[in-house]
């Protein structure tokens, strides 16, 4: 069974499952979004601020929600809340590089899911991370995902070996 401790372990020790080669057999769908890095994203040594990677998670997540899940999530009677987030850095990035962001889901449940993010520049992995998201109502209490959302989120779920056990 995939536990919350498995996701960090998967990212740090199971990176082979998150490579572009594994994407076509790992999930029915994978969301792809590109982000350009600019000077404002870097420090005086011209490498990207580490906080930008978390920003990229948010950008990729928002675009995925809007394009693939529901383009009116604000009208769904609640909001998605990030319970935890993590980022593993593999290689530096620099201004004027284009980052390919890939998003899949893991451990989709009635009220929560993990989003896995993989970031590549020129086909090389530069970072991997995850967020655990929950759905909360206007009263800030955890609720089930709105009707139809689980089915759409599950389309992006990775079929990992640990899920089959």
N, C-alpha and C positions, 0 to 999 in steps of 0.2 A: 504494500500500500504506500502511496506517495504521501509523506507527511510534510509539514511545513519546514522541517529541518532538511528534507530531501532537496528542496529547490536550491538553497545555497550550495549544497554538496554537488548537485547536478551542474551548476554553473562553474564551480571551481575544479571539479574532477571529471565531469562528463561532457566537456566542451565538444567532443567529437559528435555528440548528438545534436549540437546546435550549429553545425557548419552548413554552408549553402548546399553541400552535396546531400545532406540528410533531410533538407527541407521538403523535397518532393515526395519522400516516402513517409515523413513523420506526421503530417497533418493534411486534412483535405484542402485547407486553404492557409496561406501565409500572407499577412499584410505587408506591403512594401511602401516605404515613403523615403524621399531623399531630402537631405538638409545640407545647405551650403554653410561652410565656416567662414566667418569674416574677421577682420582685425579686432573688432569689438569683443570677440569671443576668446581672445588670447592675452597672454601676459607679456612682459617685456622680453621673454626668451622666445616668443612667438609660438609657444605651444598652448593648446586649448585649456582653458580653465576647467578643472575637474567638475565644477558645478554645472557646466553646460551639458554634460552627459545626462544628468537628471532632468535638465530642461528638455533635452531631446526625447527622453522617455515620455514626458508630458505632451510634447508636440505630437509625437507618433501616436500616443494613446488617444488624444483628442481627435486627430484626423481619422483614426480607425473607428472610433465611436461614431463620428459624423458620417463617414462614407459607408461603413459596413454594418453598423449595429442599429442606430436610430438617429436621424438628423434633427430630432427634436427632443433630446434627452432632458433638457431643462423642463419640458412639459410633461415628463413622465411621473411627476408626483414625488420626486426625491432627487437624490444626487449620488454620484459615485464618490466614495471616500477612499483615500489611500491609507491602508493600515500599516503597511511596511514597504520599504523600498531598499534596494541594494544595487550596487554597481561594481563590477570587476573590470579593472583597466588592463588591457593587453598591450597596447602600443600607443604612442603619442600621436596626436593629430595636430594639424597646422592650418592657418588661414588659407582660404581658397581651395581647400579640398572639399570634395563632395562626399557626404556620408550616406550610405545606404542603410536604412533602418528596417529591420524585420521584426514583426510582432506575431507571437503565437500565444495561446492560452494553455494552462495546465491546471488540473484539479478544479474544474468548473463545478460549482455547487449551486444550490438554490439562492444563496445570498452573497456568495463571494466567488472569486476566481483569482488565479495568479496570471499575470501577464509577463511573458518572457520577451526581452528585447535583445537583439543582436545588432551590433553596429559594425559596418565594414567600410573601408576606404580602398578603392582599387581592387576589390575582391579579397582583401586581407582583413581578418577580424581585428578591431581596435578596442572593442569593449562589449561586455555582456552584462545584463542586469535583469531585475524583476521588480514587480510591484504586486502586492496583494491588495485587491480592491474589494470593497463591500458596497452594497446598496443601502442607503439610509433614507428614510422618509423625512418629511418636513419637520417632524418632531425629533429628528436626529437618532431615532431608533433603527436598528438593523431590520431590514425587510427583505422579502424575496425580490428577485429581479422582476421588473415589469413583464407582462405577458409577451412572449415571443423573443425576448432578449436572450434567454438561456440557449435557445436553439441556434441563434445567430452566433453567439459567443463560442458555442461548442464546435462550430464549423472550423474554428482556428485552433482547436485543441490538439496538442502533440500526442501521438500514440507512442508513449515511451515504454521501454521494456518493463520498468517497475510498475506501470499501470496494468500490465497484463497478468501480473502475479496474483 
